[in-house]
Amino acid sequence: MNAKSIIIIVLVVLITILSMQNTQSVVVNMLFWQATYPLIILMYILLGIGFAAGYLARSVFKIFKKNKSSNDY
């Protein structure tokens, strides 16, 4: 086994443990509505939003950096 396989196995085990321990439901209040979701679902949604925000910020930074370097004389 190489290091990449070991890291993937460890991450899968940790994610499984995290998922199994966070199954309780939580109430989410947002302005005028209220919803009940399992905690792990909310954690994964927030993780996805974080990844998307990071990707978007990186893309915008690359565009600005590219435009700045092309405008230099």
PDB file of N, CA, C, O and CB in Angstrom:
ATOM      1  N   MET A   1       0.839  -1.191   0.000  1.00  0.00           N
ATOM      2  CA  MET A   1       0.000   0.000   0.000  1.00  0.00           C
ATOM      3  C   MET A   1       0.876   1.245   0.000  1.00  0.00           C
ATOM      4  O   MET A   1       1.867   1.339   0.725  1.00  0.00           O
ATOM      5  CB  MET A   1      -0.950   0.004   1.217  1.00  0.00           C
ATOM      6  N   ASN A   2       0.482   2.179  -0.826  1.00  0.00           N
ATOM      7  CA  ASN A   2       1.232   3.428  -0.835  1.00  0.00           C
ATOM      8  C   ASN A   2       0.585   4.437   0.121  1.00  0.00           C
ATOM      9  O   ASN A   2      -0.476   4.179   0.690  1.00  0.00           O
ATOM     10  CB  ASN A   2       1.307   4.006  -2.269  1.00  0.00           C
ATOM     11  N   ALA A   3       1.227   5.562   0.282  1.00  0.00           N
ATOM     12  CA  ALA A   3       0.777   6.564   1.246  1.00  0.00           C
ATOM     13  C   ALA A   3      -0.588   7.136   0.871  1.00  0.00           C
ATOM     14  O   ALA A   3      -1.400   7.433   1.747  1.00  0.00           O
ATOM     15  CB  ALA A   3       1.799   7.688   1.349  1.00  0.00           C
ATOM     16  N   LYS A   4      -0.840   7.290  -0.417  1.00  0.00           N
ATOM     17  CA  LYS A   4      -2.121   7.854  -0.860  1.00  0.00           C
ATOM     18  C   LYS A   4      -3.283   6.947  -0.457  1.00  0.00           C
ATOM     19  O   LYS A   4      -4.323   7.435  -0.014  1.00  0.00           O
ATOM     20  CB  LYS A   4      -2.120   8.066  -2.389  1.00  0.00           C
ATOM     21  N   SER A   5      -3.119   5.654  -0.604  1.00  0.00           N
ATOM     22  CA  SER A   5      -4.168   4.706  -0.222  1.00  0.00           C
ATOM     23  C   SER A   5      -4.426   4.737   1.277  1.00  0.00           C
ATOM     24  O   SER A   5      -5.575   4.682   1.717  1.00  0.00           O
ATOM     25  CB  SER A   5      -3.790   3.292  -0.654  1.00  0.00           C
ATOM     26  N   ILE A   6      -3.374   4.824   2.045  1.00  0.00           N
ATOM     27  CA  ILE A   6      -3.519   4.864   3.504  1.00  0.00           C
ATOM     28  C   ILE A   6      -4.246   6.133   3.932  1.00  0.00           C
ATOM     29  O   ILE A   6      -5.118   6.087   4.799  1.00  0.00           O
ATOM     30  CB  ILE A   6      -2.138   4.784   4.192  1.00  0.00           C
ATOM     31  N   ILE A   7      -3.896   7.256   3.333  1.00  0.00           N
ATOM     32  CA  ILE A   7      -4.553   8.520   3.670  1.00  0.00           C
ATOM     33  C   ILE A   7      -6.032   8.463   3.315  1.00  0.00           C
ATOM     34  O   ILE A   7      -6.870   8.931   4.086  1.00  0.00           O
ATOM     35  CB  ILE A   7      -3.875   9.695   2.942  1.00  0.00           C
ATOM     36  N   ILE A   8      -6.360   7.901   2.167  1.00  0.00           N
ATOM     37  CA  ILE A   8      -7.762   7.785   1.756  1.00  0.00           C
ATOM     38  C   ILE A   8      -8.533   6.890   2.718  1.00  0.00           C
ATOM     39  O   ILE A   8      -9.657   7.219   3.100  1.00  0.00           O
ATOM     40  CB  ILE A   8      -7.861   7.232   0.322  1.00  0.00           C
ATOM     41  N   ILE A   9      -7.952   5.776   3.111  1.00  0.00           N
ATOM     42  CA  ILE A   9      -8.615   4.868   4.047  1.00  0.00           C
ATOM     43  C   ILE A   9      -8.846   5.555   5.390  1.00  0.00           C
ATOM     44  O   ILE A   9      -9.926   5.430   5.968  1.00  0.00           O
ATOM     45  CB  ILE A   9      -7.782   3.589   4.241  1.00  0.00           C
ATOM     46  N   VAL A  10      -7.857   6.270   5.886  1.00  0.00           N
ATOM     47  CA  VAL A  10      -7.996   6.976   7.164  1.00  0.00           C
ATOM     48  C   VAL A  10      -9.091   8.036   7.065  1.00  0.00           C
ATOM     49  O   VAL A  10      -9.903   8.167   7.981  1.00  0.00           O
ATOM     50  CB  VAL A  10      -6.654   7.626   7.579  1.00  0.00           C
ATOM     51  N   LEU A  11      -9.124   8.790   5.974  1.00  0.00           N
ATOM     52  CA  LEU A  11     -10.160   9.807   5.803  1.00  0.00           C
ATOM     53  C   LEU A  11     -11.554   9.194   5.731  1.00  0.00           C
ATOM     54  O   LEU A  11     -12.497   9.730   6.314  1.00  0.00           O
ATOM     55  CB  LEU A  11      -9.890  10.620   4.548  1.00  0.00           C
ATOM     56  N   VAL A  12     -11.691   8.085   5.028  1.00  0.00           N
ATOM     57  CA  VAL A  12     -12.995   7.419   4.939  1.00  0.00           C
ATOM     58  C   VAL A  12     -13.445   6.940   6.318  1.00  0.00           C
ATOM     59  O   VAL A  12     -14.616   7.076   6.672  1.00  0.00           O
ATOM     60  CB  VAL A  12     -12.931   6.228   3.954  1.00  0.00           C
ATOM     61  N   VAL A  13     -12.528   6.385   7.086  1.00  0.00           N
ATOM     62  CA  VAL A  13     -12.873   5.927   8.436  1.00  0.00           C
ATOM     63  C   VAL A  13     -13.284   7.112   9.309  1.00  0.00           C
ATOM     64  O   VAL A  13     -14.272   7.026  10.038  1.00  0.00           O
ATOM     65  CB  VAL A  13     -11.682   5.174   9.078  1.00  0.00           C
ATOM     66  N   LEU A  14     -12.541   8.210   9.242  1.00  0.00           N
ATOM     67  CA  LEU A  14     -12.881   9.388  10.046  1.00  0.00           C
ATOM     68  C   LEU A  14     -14.228   9.985   9.642  1.00  0.00           C
ATOM     69  O   LEU A  14     -15.010  10.387  10.503  1.00  0.00           O
ATOM     70  CB  LEU A  14     -11.790  10.445   9.915  1.00  0.00           C
ATOM     71  N   ILE A  15     -14.500  10.045   8.353  1.00  0.00           N
ATOM     72  CA  ILE A  15     -15.787  10.569   7.884  1.00  0.00           C
ATOM     73  C   ILE A  15     -16.927   9.657   8.324  1.00  0.00           C
ATOM     74  O   ILE A  15     -18.002  10.135   8.684  1.00  0.00           O
ATOM     75  CB  ILE A  15     -15.786  10.719   6.347  1.00  0.00           C
ATOM     76  N   THR A  16     -16.698   8.358   8.298  1.00  0.00           N
ATOM     77  CA  THR A  16     -17.722   7.412   8.749  1.00  0.00           C
ATOM     78  C   THR A  16     -18.005   7.593  10.235  1.00  0.00           C
ATOM     79  O   THR A  16     -19.164   7.607  10.649  1.00  0.00           O
ATOM     80  CB  THR A  16     -17.284   5.964   8.467  1.00  0.00           C
ATOM     81  N   ILE A  17     -16.970   7.732  11.029  1.00  0.00           N
ATOM     82  CA  ILE A  17     -17.155   7.951  12.470  1.00  0.00           C
ATOM     83  C   ILE A  17     -17.886   9.265  12.712  1.00  0.00           C
ATOM     84  O   ILE A  17     -18.804   9.323  13.530  1.00  0.00           O
ATOM     85  CB  ILE A  17     -15.792   7.953  13.205  1.00  0.00           C
ATOM     86  N   LEU A  18     -17.488  10.309  12.012  1.00  0.00           N
ATOM     87  CA  LEU A  18     -18.144  11.611  12.146  1.00  0.00           C
ATOM     88  C   LEU A  18     -19.623  11.514  11.783  1.00  0.00           C
ATOM     89  O   LEU A  18     -20.473  12.077  12.473  1.00  0.00           O
ATOM     90  CB  LEU A  18     -17.450  12.656  11.259  1.00  0.00           C
ATOM     91  N   SER A  19     -19.924  10.811  10.719  1.00  0.00           N
ATOM     92  CA  SER A  19     -21.312  10.670  10.279  1.00  0.00           C
ATOM     93  C   SER A  19     -22.147   9.888  11.285  1.00  0.00           C
ATOM     94  O   SER A  19     -23.304  10.228  11.535  1.00  0.00           O
ATOM     95  CB  SER A  19     -21.366   9.986   8.922  1.00  0.00           C
ATOM     96  N   MET A  20     -21.574   8.859  11.853  1.00  0.00           N
ATOM     97  CA  MET A  20     -22.324   8.027  12.790  1.00  0.00           C
ATOM     98  C   MET A  20     -22.561   8.739  14.121  1.00  0.00           C
ATOM     99  O   MET A  20     -23.545   8.452  14.803  1.00  0.00           O
ATOM    100  CB  MET A  20     -21.587   6.715  13.029  1.00  0.00           C
ATOM    101  N   GLN A  21     -21.691   9.648  14.496  1.00  0.00           N
ATOM    102  CA  GLN A  21     -21.833  10.331  15.775  1.00  0.00           C
ATOM    103  C   GLN A  21     -22.722  11.568  15.699  1.00  0.00           C
ATOM    104  O   GLN A  21     -23.139  12.081  16.737  1.00  0.00           O
ATOM    105  CB  GLN A  21     -20.482  10.720  16.292  1.00  0.00           C
ATOM    106  N   ASN A  22     -23.018  12.053  14.516  1.00  0.00           N
ATOM    107  CA  ASN A  22     -23.786  13.290  14.374  1.00  0.00           C
ATOM    108  C   ASN A  22     -25.102  13.050  13.648  1.00  0.00           C
ATOM    109  O   ASN A  22     -25.397  13.706  12.649  1.00  0.00           O
ATOM    110  CB  ASN A  22     -22.969  14.338  13.631  1.00  0.00           C
ATOM    111  N   THR A  23     -25.879  12.122  14.147  1.00  0.00           N
ATOM    112  CA  THR A  23     -27.149  11.800  13.503  1.00  0.00           C
ATOM    113  C   THR A  23     -28.338  12.499  14.150  1.00  0.00           C
ATOM    114  O   THR A  23     -29.448  12.427  13.622  1.00  0.00           O
ATOM    115  CB  THR A  23     -27.368  10.315  13.527  1.00  0.00           C
ATOM    116  N   GLN A  24     -28.134  13.170  15.274  1.00  0.00           N
ATOM    117  CA  GLN A  24     -29.262  13.815  15.944  1.00  0.00           C
ATOM    118  C   GLN A  24     -29.804  14.954  15.087  1.00  0.00           C
ATOM    119  O   GLN A  24     -29.083  15.549  14.286  1.00  0.00           O
ATOM    120  CB  GLN A  24     -28.843  14.342  17.333  1.00  0.00           C
ATOM    121  N   SER A  25     -31.070  15.238  15.271  1.00  0.00           N
ATOM    122  CA  SER A  25     -31.713  16.303  14.503  1.00  0.00           C
ATOM    123  C   SER A  25     -31.520  17.642  15.200  1.00  0.00           C
ATOM    124  O   SER A  25     -31.506  17.732  16.428  1.00  0.00           O
ATOM    125  CB  SER A  25     -33.214  16.009  14.312  1.00  0.00           C
ATOM    126  N   VAL A  26     -31.374  18.666  14.393  1.00  0.00           N
ATOM    127  CA  VAL A  26     -31.255  20.024  14.915  1.00  0.00           C
ATOM    128  C   VAL A  26     -32.300  20.895  14.223  1.00  0.00           C
ATOM    129  O   VAL A  26     -32.677  20.650  13.077  1.00  0.00           O
ATOM    130  CB  VAL A  26     -29.810  20.595  14.698  1.00  0.00           C
ATOM    131  N   VAL A  27     -32.751  21.902  14.933  1.00  0.00           N
ATOM    132  CA  VAL A  27     -33.744  22.826  14.391  1.00  0.00           C
ATOM    133  C   VAL A  27     -33.004  24.037  13.840  1.00  0.00           C
ATOM    134  O   VAL A  27     -32.160  24.629  14.513  1.00  0.00           O
ATOM    135  CB  VAL A  27     -34.795  23.248  15.481  1.00  0.00           C
ATOM    136  N   VAL A  28     -33.334  24.390  12.617  1.00  0.00           N
ATOM    137  CA  VAL A  28     -32.733  25.549  11.965  1.00  0.00           C
ATOM    138  C   VAL A  28     -33.811  26.615  11.831  1.00  0.00           C
ATOM    139  O   VAL A  28     -34.839  26.388  11.193  1.00  0.00           O
ATOM    140  CB  VAL A  28     -32.123  25.175  10.567  1.00  0.00           C
ATOM    141  N   ASN A  29     -33.576  27.771  12.430  1.00  0.00           N
ATOM    142  CA  ASN A  29     -34.501  28.900  12.326  1.00  0.00           C
ATOM    143  C   ASN A  29     -33.897  29.937  11.398  1.00  0.00           C
ATOM    144  O   ASN A  29     -32.781  30.407  11.622  1.00  0.00           O
ATOM    145  CB  ASN A  29     -34.805  29.517  13.724  1.00  0.00           C
ATOM    146  N   MET A  30     -34.630  30.291  10.361  1.00  0.00           N
ATOM    147  CA  MET A  30     -34.152  31.277   9.398  1.00  0.00           C
ATOM    148  C   MET A  30     -35.287  32.253   9.122  1.00  0.00           C
ATOM    149  O   MET A  30     -36.246  31.923   8.425  1.00  0.00           O
ATOM    150  CB  MET A  30     -33.655  30.594   8.076  1.00  0.00           C
ATOM    151  N   LEU A  31     -35.174  33.436   9.664  1.00  0.00           N
ATOM    152  CA  LEU A  31     -36.183  34.480   9.536  1.00  0.00           C
ATOM    153  C   LEU A  31     -37.566  33.959   9.925  1.00  0.00           C
ATOM    154  O   LEU A  31     -37.873  33.856  11.113  1.00  0.00           O
ATOM    155  CB  LEU A  31     -36.207  35.023   8.105  1.00  0.00           C
ATOM    156  N   PHE A  32     -38.402  33.629   8.940  1.00  0.00           N
ATOM    157  CA  PHE A  32     -39.780  33.260   9.254  1.00  0.00           C
ATOM    158  C   PHE A  32     -40.080  31.777   9.087  1.00  0.00           C
ATOM    159  O   PHE A  32     -41.241  31.378   9.174  1.00  0.00           O
ATOM    160  CB  PHE A  32     -40.707  34.041   8.395  1.00  0.00           C
ATOM    161  N   TRP A  33     -39.089  30.970   8.856  1.00  0.00           N
ATOM    162  CA  TRP A  33     -39.347  29.542   8.726  1.00  0.00           C
ATOM    163  C   TRP A  33     -38.434  28.753   9.643  1.00  0.00           C
ATOM    164  O   TRP A  33     -37.402  29.232  10.113  1.00  0.00           O
ATOM    165  CB  TRP A  33     -39.164  29.088   7.277  1.00  0.00           C
ATOM    166  N   GLN A  34     -38.860  27.531   9.874  1.00  0.00           N
ATOM    167  CA  GLN A  34     -38.139  26.644  10.782  1.00  0.00           C
ATOM    168  C   GLN A  34     -38.102  25.256  10.154  1.00  0.00           C
ATOM    169  O   GLN A  34     -39.105  24.786   9.616  1.00  0.00           O
ATOM    170  CB  GLN A  34     -38.809  26.607  12.200  1.00  0.00           C
ATOM    171  N   ALA A  35     -36.956  24.605  10.222  1.00  0.00           N
ATOM    172  CA  ALA A  35     -36.817  23.269   9.649  1.00  0.00           C
ATOM    173  C   ALA A  35     -35.966  22.412  10.575  1.00  0.00           C
ATOM    174  O   ALA A  35     -35.132  22.919  11.326  1.00  0.00           O
ATOM    175  CB  ALA A  35     -36.191  23.333   8.230  1.00  0.00           C
ATOM    176  N   THR A  36     -36.188  21.123  10.508  1.00  0.00           N
ATOM    177  CA  THR A  36     -35.421  20.171  11.300  1.00  0.00           C
ATOM    178  C   THR A  36     -34.649  19.257  10.354  1.00  0.00           C
ATOM    179  O   THR A  36     -35.228  18.619   9.475  1.00  0.00           O
ATOM    180  CB  THR A  36     -36.350  19.345  12.242  1.00  0.00           C
ATOM    181  N   TYR A  37     -33.337  19.207  10.550  1.00  0.00           N
ATOM    182  CA  TYR A  37     -32.465  18.396   9.707  1.00  0.00           C
ATOM    183  C   TYR A  37     -31.500  17.612  10.584  1.00  0.00           C
ATOM    184  O   TYR A  37     -31.203  18.026  11.704  1.00  0.00           O
ATOM    185  CB  TYR A  37     -31.692  19.279   8.696  1.00  0.00           C
ATOM    186  N   PRO A  38     -31.010  16.489  10.084  1.00  0.00           N
ATOM    187  CA  PRO A  38     -29.920  15.809  10.800  1.00  0.00           C
ATOM    188  C   PRO A  38     -28.659  16.682  10.764  1.00  0.00           C
ATOM    189  O   PRO A  38     -28.363  17.325   9.757  1.00  0.00           O
ATOM    190  CB  PRO A  38     -29.632  14.402  10.171  1.00  0.00           C
ATOM    191  N   LEU A  39     -27.943  16.690  11.851  1.00  0.00           N
ATOM    192  CA  LEU A  39     -26.758  17.541  11.972  1.00  0.00           C
ATOM    193  C   LEU A  39     -25.729  17.235  10.889  1.00  0.00           C
ATOM    194  O   LEU A  39     -25.112  18.153  10.350  1.00  0.00           O
ATOM    195  CB  LEU A  39     -26.127  17.371  13.347  1.00  0.00           C
ATOM    196  N   ILE A  40     -25.538  15.975  10.569  1.00  0.00           N
ATOM    197  CA  ILE A  40     -24.511  15.617   9.590  1.00  0.00           C
ATOM    198  C   ILE A  40     -24.839  16.181   8.210  1.00  0.00           C
ATOM    199  O   ILE A  40     -23.938  16.569   7.466  1.00  0.00           O
ATOM    200  CB  ILE A  40     -24.359  14.097   9.511  1.00  0.00           C
ATOM    201  N   ILE A  41     -26.139  16.229   7.865  1.00  0.00           N
ATOM    202  CA  ILE A  41     -26.532  16.804   6.571  1.00  0.00           C
ATOM    203  C   ILE A  41     -26.165  18.287   6.537  1.00  0.00           C
ATOM    204  O   ILE A  41     -25.633  18.777   5.541  1.00  0.00           O
ATOM    205  CB  ILE A  41     -28.060  16.612   6.316  1.00  0.00           C
ATOM    206  N   LEU A  42     -26.448  18.993   7.616  1.00  0.00           N
ATOM    207  CA  LEU A  42     -26.088  20.413   7.668  1.00  0.00           C
ATOM    208  C   LEU A  42     -24.576  20.607   7.604  1.00  0.00           C
ATOM    209  O   LEU A  42     -24.095  21.553   6.981  1.00  0.00           O
ATOM    210  CB  LEU A  42     -26.643  21.056   8.943  1.00  0.00           C
ATOM    211  N   MET A  43     -23.833  19.717   8.244  1.00  0.00           N
ATOM    212  CA  MET A  43     -22.373  19.821   8.198  1.00  0.00           C
ATOM    213  C   MET A  43     -21.858  19.624   6.773  1.00  0.00           C
ATOM    214  O   MET A  43     -20.967  20.348   6.329  1.00  0.00           O
ATOM    215  CB  MET A  43     -21.731  18.789   9.141  1.00  0.00           C
ATOM    216  N   TYR A  44     -22.416  18.646   6.056  1.00  0.00           N
ATOM    217  CA  TYR A  44     -21.986  18.411   4.672  1.00  0.00           C
ATOM    218  C   TYR A  44     -22.406  19.562   3.758  1.00  0.00           C
ATOM    219  O   TYR A  44     -21.661  19.932   2.850  1.00  0.00           O
ATOM    220  CB  TYR A  44     -22.569  17.088   4.150  1.00  0.00           C
ATOM    221  N   ILE A  45     -23.580  20.124   3.987  1.00  0.00           N
ATOM    222  CA  ILE A  45     -24.021  21.273   3.187  1.00  0.00           C
ATOM    223  C   ILE A  45     -23.078  22.454   3.406  1.00  0.00           C
ATOM    224  O   ILE A  45     -22.661  23.106   2.449  1.00  0.00           O
ATOM    225  CB  ILE A  45     -25.477  21.670   3.549  1.00  0.00           C
ATOM    226  N   LEU A  46     -22.747  22.724   4.660  1.00  0.00           N
ATOM    227  CA  LEU A  46     -21.833  23.829   4.949  1.00  0.00           C
ATOM    228  C   LEU A  46     -20.434  23.562   4.406  1.00  0.00           C
ATOM    229  O   LEU A  46     -19.752  24.486   3.964  1.00  0.00           O
ATOM    230  CB  LEU A  46     -21.766  24.076   6.451  1.00  0.00           C
ATOM    231  N   LEU A  47     -20.008  22.318   4.436  1.00  0.00           N
ATOM    232  CA  LEU A  47     -18.719  21.959   3.849  1.00  0.00           C
ATOM    233  C   LEU A  47     -18.730  22.230   2.347  1.00  0.00           C
ATOM    234  O   LEU A  47     -17.771  22.776   1.802  1.00  0.00           O
ATOM    235  CB  LEU A  47     -18.387  20.476   4.126  1.00  0.00           C
ATOM    236  N   GLY A  48     -19.813  21.849   1.687  1.00  0.00           N
ATOM    237  CA  GLY A  48     -19.940  22.110   0.252  1.00  0.00           C
ATOM    238  C   GLY A  48     -19.961  23.593  -0.066  1.00  0.00           C
ATOM    239  O   GLY A  48     -19.346  24.036  -1.035  1.00  0.00           O
ATOM    240  N   ILE A  49     -20.674  24.364   0.756  1.00  0.00           N
ATOM    241  CA  ILE A  49     -20.702  25.815   0.558  1.00  0.00           C
ATOM    242  C   ILE A  49     -19.305  26.400   0.756  1.00  0.00           C
ATOM    243  O   ILE A  49     -18.895  27.303   0.026  1.00  0.00           O
ATOM    244  CB  ILE A  49     -21.709  26.480   1.529  1.00  0.00           C
ATOM    245  N   GLY A  50     -18.587  25.889   1.732  1.00  0.00           N
ATOM    246  CA  GLY A  50     -17.219  26.361   1.969  1.00  0.00           C
ATOM    247  C   GLY A  50     -16.295  26.051   0.802  1.00  0.00           C
ATOM    248  O   GLY A  50     -15.503  26.898   0.389  1.00  0.00           O
ATOM    249  N   PHE A  51     -16.396  24.830   0.266  1.00  0.00           N
ATOM    250  CA  PHE A  51     -15.588  24.479  -0.900  1.00  0.00           C
ATOM    251  C   PHE A  51     -15.943  25.353  -2.096  1.00  0.00           C
ATOM    252  O   PHE A  51     -15.061  25.816  -2.819  1.00  0.00           O
ATOM    253  CB  PHE A  51     -15.776  23.002  -1.253  1.00  0.00           C
ATOM    254  N   ALA A  52     -17.234  25.576  -2.302  1.00  0.00           N
ATOM    255  CA  ALA A  52     -17.675  26.404  -3.430  1.00  0.00           C
ATOM    256  C   ALA A  52     -17.180  27.841  -3.268  1.00  0.00           C
ATOM    257  O   ALA A  52     -16.730  28.454  -4.236  1.00  0.00           O
ATOM    258  CB  ALA A  52     -19.215  26.380  -3.550  1.00  0.00           C
ATOM    259  N   ALA A  53     -17.260  28.374  -2.062  1.00  0.00           N
ATOM    260  CA  ALA A  53     -16.788  29.739  -1.822  1.00  0.00           C
ATOM    261  C   ALA A  53     -15.279  29.840  -2.040  1.00  0.00           C
ATOM    262  O   ALA A  53     -14.798  30.815  -2.617  1.00  0.00           O
ATOM    263  CB  ALA A  53     -17.149  30.188  -0.395  1.00  0.00           C
ATOM    264  N   GLY A  54     -14.546  28.852  -1.588  1.00  0.00           N
ATOM    265  CA  GLY A  54     -13.101  28.846  -1.800  1.00  0.00           C
ATOM    266  C   GLY A  54     -12.739  28.745  -3.263  1.00  0.00           C
ATOM    267  O   GLY A  54     -11.828  29.430  -3.730  1.00  0.00           O
ATOM    268  N   TYR A  55     -13.442  27.898  -3.991  1.00  0.00           N
ATOM    269  CA  TYR A  55     -13.192  27.754  -5.426  1.00  0.00           C
ATOM    270  C   TYR A  55     -13.518  29.052  -6.160  1.00  0.00           C
ATOM    271  O   TYR A  55     -12.768  29.484  -7.035  1.00  0.00           O
ATOM    272  CB  TYR A  55     -14.021  26.592  -6.005  1.00  0.00           C
ATOM    273  N   LEU A  56     -14.637  29.666  -5.798  1.00  0.00           N
ATOM    274  CA  LEU A  56     -15.028  30.923  -6.425  1.00  0.00           C
ATOM    275  C   LEU A  56     -14.013  32.024  -6.124  1.00  0.00           C
ATOM    276  O   LEU A  56     -13.634  32.784  -7.015  1.00  0.00           O
ATOM    277  CB  LEU A  56     -16.423  31.345  -5.950  1.00  0.00           C
ATOM    278  N   ALA A  57     -13.578  32.108  -4.877  1.00  0.00           N
ATOM    279  CA  ALA A  57     -12.593  33.125  -4.504  1.00  0.00           C
ATOM    280  C   ALA A  57     -11.283  32.901  -5.255  1.00  0.00           C
ATOM    281  O   ALA A  57     -10.656  33.857  -5.712  1.00  0.00           O
ATOM    282  CB  ALA A  57     -12.346  33.108  -2.982  1.00  0.00           C
ATOM    283  N   ARG A  58     -10.875  31.658  -5.380  1.00  0.00           N
ATOM    284  CA  ARG A  58      -9.642  31.345  -6.108  1.00  0.00           C
ATOM    285  C   ARG A  58      -9.770  31.721  -7.579  1.00  0.00           C
ATOM    286  O   ARG A  58      -8.842  32.274  -8.169  1.00  0.00           O
ATOM    287  CB  ARG A  58      -9.300  29.853  -5.972  1.00  0.00           C
ATOM    288  N   SER A  59     -10.918  31.421  -8.164  1.00  0.00           N
ATOM    289  CA  SER A  59     -11.138  31.746  -9.575  1.00  0.00           C
ATOM    290  C   SER A  59     -11.129  33.251  -9.803  1.00  0.00           C
ATOM    291  O   SER A  59     -10.525  33.738 -10.758  1.00  0.00           O
ATOM    292  CB  SER A  59     -12.462  31.154 -10.057  1.00  0.00           C
ATOM    293  N   VAL A  60     -11.795  33.976  -8.928  1.00  0.00           N
ATOM    294  CA  VAL A  60     -11.831  35.436  -9.058  1.00  0.00           C
ATOM    295  C   VAL A  60     -10.430  36.010  -8.884  1.00  0.00           C
ATOM    296  O   VAL A  60     -10.037  36.917  -9.617  1.00  0.00           O
ATOM    297  CB  VAL A  60     -12.802  36.058  -8.021  1.00  0.00           C
ATOM    298  N   PHE A  61      -9.676  35.490  -7.924  1.00  0.00           N
ATOM    299  CA  PHE A  61      -8.313  35.966  -7.699  1.00  0.00           C
ATOM    300  C   PHE A  61      -7.443  35.714  -8.932  1.00  0.00           C
ATOM    301  O   PHE A  61      -6.644  36.568  -9.316  1.00  0.00           O
ATOM    302  CB  PHE A  61      -7.700  35.280  -6.464  1.00  0.00           C
ATOM    303  N   LYS A  62      -7.598  34.542  -9.549  1.00  0.00           N
ATOM    304  CA  LYS A  62      -6.823  34.235 -10.753  1.00  0.00           C
ATOM    305  C   LYS A  62      -7.168  35.192 -11.889  1.00  0.00           C
ATOM    306  O   LYS A  62      -6.283  35.632 -12.624  1.00  0.00           O
ATOM    307  CB  LYS A  62      -7.070  32.788 -11.193  1.00  0.00           C
ATOM    308  N   ILE A  63      -8.455  35.515 -12.035  1.00  0.00           N
ATOM    309  CA  ILE A  63      -8.880  36.433 -13.097  1.00  0.00           C
ATOM    310  C   ILE A  63      -8.285  37.814 -12.863  1.00  0.00           C
ATOM    311  O   ILE A  63      -7.759  38.432 -13.789  1.00  0.00           O
ATOM    312  CB  ILE A  63     -10.423  36.517 -13.166  1.00  0.00           C
ATOM    313  N   PHE A  64      -8.368  38.305 -11.615  1.00  0.00           N
ATOM    314  CA  PHE A  64      -7.804  39.621 -11.321  1.00  0.00           C
ATOM    315  C   PHE A  64      -6.292  39.629 -11.507  1.00  0.00           C
ATOM    316  O   PHE A  64      -5.732  40.602 -12.013  1.00  0.00           O
ATOM    317  CB  PHE A  64      -8.157  40.043  -9.897  1.00  0.00           C
ATOM    318  N   LYS A  65      -5.641  38.569 -11.107  1.00  0.00           N
ATOM    319  CA  LYS A  65      -4.190  38.487 -11.255  1.00  0.00           C
ATOM    320  C   LYS A  65      -3.812  38.462 -12.738  1.00  0.00           C
ATOM    321  O   LYS A  65      -2.843  39.103 -13.146  1.00  0.00           O
ATOM    322  CB  LYS A  65      -3.640  37.232 -10.535  1.00  0.00           C
ATOM    323  N   LYS A  66      -4.576  37.723 -13.537  1.00  0.00           N
ATOM    324  CA  LYS A  66      -4.309  37.641 -14.966  1.00  0.00           C
ATOM    325  C   LYS A  66      -4.527  38.996 -15.633  1.00  0.00           C
ATOM    326  O   LYS A  66      -3.722  39.418 -16.463  1.00  0.00           O
ATOM    327  CB  LYS A  66      -5.200  36.575 -15.619  1.00  0.00           C
ATOM    328  N   ASN A  67      -5.614  39.680 -15.270  1.00  0.00           N
ATOM    329  CA  ASN A  67      -5.894  40.998 -15.842  1.00  0.00           C
ATOM    330  C   ASN A  67      -4.847  42.019 -15.420  1.00  0.00           C
ATOM    331  O   ASN A  67      -4.461  42.877 -16.214  1.00  0.00           O
ATOM    332  CB  ASN A  67      -7.282  41.475 -15.425  1.00  0.00           C
ATOM    333  N   LYS A  68      -4.389  41.934 -14.188  1.00  0.00           N
ATOM    334  CA  LYS A  68      -3.388  42.876 -13.705  1.00  0.00           C
ATOM    335  C   LYS A  68      -2.069  42.679 -14.443  1.00  0.00           C
ATOM    336  O   LYS A  68      -1.416  43.654 -14.815  1.00  0.00           O
ATOM    337  CB  LYS A  68      -3.182  42.715 -12.193  1.00  0.00           C
ATOM    338  N   SER A  69      -1.675  41.430 -14.657  1.00  0.00           N
ATOM    339  CA  SER A  69      -0.408  41.179 -15.337  1.00  0.00           C
ATOM    340  C   SER A  69      -0.489  41.532 -16.821  1.00  0.00           C
ATOM    341  O   SER A  69       0.525  41.900 -17.415  1.00  0.00           O
ATOM    342  CB  SER A  69      -0.002  39.717 -15.169  1.00  0.00           C
ATOM    343  N   SER A  70      -1.660  41.432 -17.429  1.00  0.00           N
ATOM    344  CA  SER A  70      -1.784  41.783 -18.845  1.00  0.00           C
ATOM    345  C   SER A  70      -1.856  43.294 -19.043  1.00  0.00           C
ATOM    346  O   SER A  70      -1.596  43.783 -20.142  1.00  0.00           O
ATOM    347  CB  SER A  70      -3.021  41.121 -19.449  1.00  0.00           C
ATOM    348  N   ASN A  71      -2.205  44.042 -17.990  1.00  0.00           N
ATOM    349  CA  ASN A  71      -2.278  45.499 -18.090  1.00  0.00           C
ATOM    350  C   ASN A  71      -0.952  46.170 -17.766  1.00  0.00           C
ATOM    351  O   ASN A  71      -0.804  47.372 -17.985  1.00  0.00           O
ATOM    352  CB  ASN A  71      -3.351  46.027 -17.169  1.00  0.00           C
ATOM    353  N   ASP A  72       0.017  45.418 -17.247  1.00  0.00           N
ATOM    354  CA  ASP A  72       1.326  45.994 -16.943  1.00  0.00           C
ATOM    355  C   ASP A  72       2.066  46.297 -18.244  1.00  0.00           C
ATOM    356  O   ASP A  72       2.002  45.531 -19.206  1.00  0.00           O
ATOM    357  CB  ASP A  72       2.160  45.035 -16.050  1.00  0.00           C
ATOM    358  N   TYR A  73       2.758  47.411 -18.254  1.00  0.00           N
ATOM    359  CA  TYR A  73       3.502  47.805 -19.457  1.00  0.00           C
ATOM    360  C   TYR A  73       4.972  47.643 -19.248  1.00  0.00           C
ATOM    361  O   TYR A  73       5.758  47.926 -20.152  1.00  0.00           O
ATOM    362  CB  TYR A  73       3.195  49.237 -19.844  1.00  0.00           C
TER     363      TYR A  73
END
